[in-house]
């Protein structure tokens, strides 16, 4: 067994356990390539693809998404706020300013080791307030709406000197959000990497990924858990051809992943 891998595993699990309760919660983001910057999908190569005219790209995409989605959404599924529209658009792959994070460190590690076994990866971690009351905020400014600027300080989700981004938690109406313990960062400027105080990065080697996937599976964090439904099950079973957990594997066992 690679002693460096074992050292990483022990340190990662210990870090997660020690920061899993009390105060503002730690949130995590796994990246399969350590060189990936914290830039949301709307900001990746957008300036080049639009010849510098980026100011209206997001607005136009979201407006068109709303126009085409409304006829096929029933009244119960129609988003009530701009953030709800962003969550829906992000879920179906539309480029937005949202960036996926998780309050579950095992989920973040899964995304770091999910692919690209020849590329070093890692997990970002930060201790930051998360708000469930996203209706109080304007996603374009990462600040309170004018209507809510006089609300009680108890609902504040922005830490001092970090008003360039807020972290919001969607309503867990989708099983994928539930299993992934989803949180989204929403920056004021989606075309620049996030600037966050006290951001930590835990790097891991690409050749560790198969072994880390095995360990995560034994803890219940597998493809079918991350992506609940038949698509996720099929993807997981297919992976056994190239990435078997052990010789003679016959049964997939899914348990609720949690740190003890």
HELIX and SHEET records of a PDB file:
HELIX    1   1 UNK A    3  UNK A   18  1                                  16    
HELIX    2   2 UNK A   41  UNK A   43  5                                   3    
HELIX    3   3 UNK A   46  UNK A   49  1                                   4    
HELIX    4   4 UNK A   57  UNK A   70  1                                  14    
HELIX    5   5 UNK A   82  UNK A   91  1                                  10    
HELIX    6   6 UNK A  105  UNK A  113  1                                   9    
HELIX    7   7 UNK A  134  UNK A  136  5                                   3    
HELIX    8   8 UNK A  146  UNK A  148  5                                   3    
HELIX    9   9 UNK A  153  UNK A  155  5                                   3    
HELIX   10  10 UNK A  175  UNK A  180  1                                   6    
HELIX   11  11 UNK A  206  UNK A  208  5                                   3    
HELIX   12  12 UNK A  209  UNK A  218  1                                  10    
HELIX   13  13 UNK A  223  UNK A  226  1                                   4    
HELIX   14  14 UNK A  230  UNK A  242  1                                  13    
SHEET    1   A 3 UNK A  26  UNK A  31  0                                        
SHEET    2   A 3 UNK A 121  UNK A 127 -1                                        
SHEET    3   A 3 UNK A 200  UNK A 204 -1                                        
SHEET    1   B 3 UNK A  98  UNK A 102  0                                        
SHEET    2   B 3 UNK A 182  UNK A 187 -1                                        
SHEET    3   B 3 UNK A 165  UNK A 168 -1                                        
SHEET    1   C 2 UNK A 137  UNK A 138  0                                        
SHEET    2   C 2 UNK A 143  UNK A 144 -1                                        
END                                                                             
